Amino acid sequence: MVNPRTIISAARTGVYGLLAAVFSIHDPHTLQVLDAAILGCVLADYGTWLIFSLLAMPEELWHGAYEGVINTLFGMFLFRNLQPDTLFAGDAMAAGFGACLVTLLIKVMFYAGDYLRETDTDGL
């Protein structure tokens, strides 16, 4: 079975690589597609975070509130620094939507696997 720390390290490496790619590309069209993809990933992450926080509400109230503050601050930074006045072209919208779906799929599979692991160790 894959160690959760390995998954987190791989995700962190991917995020750093994506950020490096964004800062090293100067073509406006490519930047627009990357901005849309990043926005799609962030919106999917926020959506799954909200659902997960609501499901774990009674036990994880402070943890969810802390993550809410972090998400709000990062969202303010992200939406201010990405091209905020850009009207996204069709391929950029498709990239953003695809990134959102892929992020949702990955996170749902991760949470489902974690839930199955917990129920298996509890003997249910």
Order of alpha helices (4+ residues) and beta strands (2+ residues): alpha-alpha-alpha-alpha
